[in-house]
Amino acid sequence: MEKAMSNTYIIALYVLPSLVLILALIYMPLVLTGYYGLMKWDGVSPMQYIGLENYGSLVRDVKFWDSVLHSFLLAVLSTLSLVVYLLIALVLSSQIRGANLFRNIFLIPMLLSSVAIAQLWLKMFHPTNGVLNHLLSSAGIKQTPEWLSDPSIVLYAIFIPILWQYAGFYILIYYAALKNVPSSLIEAARIDGAGPWTIAFAIRIPLAAEVVKVTIVLAIVGSLKYFDLIYVMTGGGPNGASEVMASYMYRKAFSGYDFGYASAIGFFLLLICLVMTWFIRKYTAAKDSVQYS
């Protein structure tokens, strides 16, 4: 076996199927998306080469830049929500009674599809029969908000189910990272007189910093690409107030039949995700990794 694995041709033979799949399913579509962005194409007729005209139109498209702003707002909110998830994971990993039960409860939204979650929260946000407005009315608030019809709050309203949907995913990641901190370090800190807050913020969280950086990338890139729940709940409305880059791209492709322009949006979205990932990794990179035994 060792002789076979030292053979370069055998190694290449093992790697080739995965490499072909990656090229065919990931890199080839990316290249084609950039290529289609240079075309004027309705998806049926022959493509017409127009160079960078789609990208020029993209720069001048006010609605597109509104969707970029909305996507970045969701990214900021998603990043801030990581603090909440981390605090919950800290509590659950502190050997409290019922921690396993609460962890399983937080995982329930992950079992549901985004469409099912959207339908559930559409009922919750209903202006007259919704649970949220019913609770507000019971509390004495007469003018209850129209969650999905008010342009000033619709994006924040949509973020509530997003926050709920991904809670279990991030809490589970943080929980695993915090439980991986050696108990000997924590016991040593307690012997030295460190309290729970000092242990949490001076030992446990710093040792889980690399995991936190990964989740920041996941949260930001995932928010920039978010589509399904928003499309089902509002379709980008009202009047584009909840339009994000992915939903705007979908609208241009399948409602406006402008696949060339939609491809340009998709390629621009890819570039933004790559730049944001590079930026986060560069400016959060630790000079010295934490070592412990």
C-alpha angles and dihedrals in degrees: 000000000000090000091051093048091050090058111098093209092052091051091049090050091054093046096044099079093051091044092052091050093049092049093046099043103033117017099034093054089049091053092045091050090056090046094050088050087068091057139078103226136154093195095257111047122069113283118256119208112232101162117218095346093111091051091048090052088049092059091052096043108109093189090054092053089049088056089049089053091050091049092051091048089055089047091054092047091047091051092050090049089061087073089060092047091049093051091050090049089050091055094045092049093051094084095255120165113268095018092137091052093051091046090054091047091054089051094057096087089057089064092060126079120242090247092054090048090049092052091048094052093044086064091046092051096045107135096226108017100028122121094230096054090042090057091047091050090050088053090057100261106141100183102057118188124256093229101193099027100053110086091205096060106021095096092050090047091053090050091062094070089041089055090049095044097055099035094098094047096055096036090054091050092049092043091055092047094049093046088053091065107107112256089218090069092050092048091049090052091050091051088053089055101259115156128220094269093050091048091049099047101029100040117012101041095042090052089052093047095110091055090048090054091052092051091050089057091046093048096048098042091042091051092050090054097041114134123131103068093042093048093051096044102042110354086228094304164164091072092324094305092132098032113133129186095264094048091046090051090050092049093051092048104042103024101032095033090222101134093164093058091042089052089052089053090049092050091048089051089053091052092049091051092049093048093047092048091050092046094050094045093047098048097039096045112125116228091214123027118227112254124198137156 
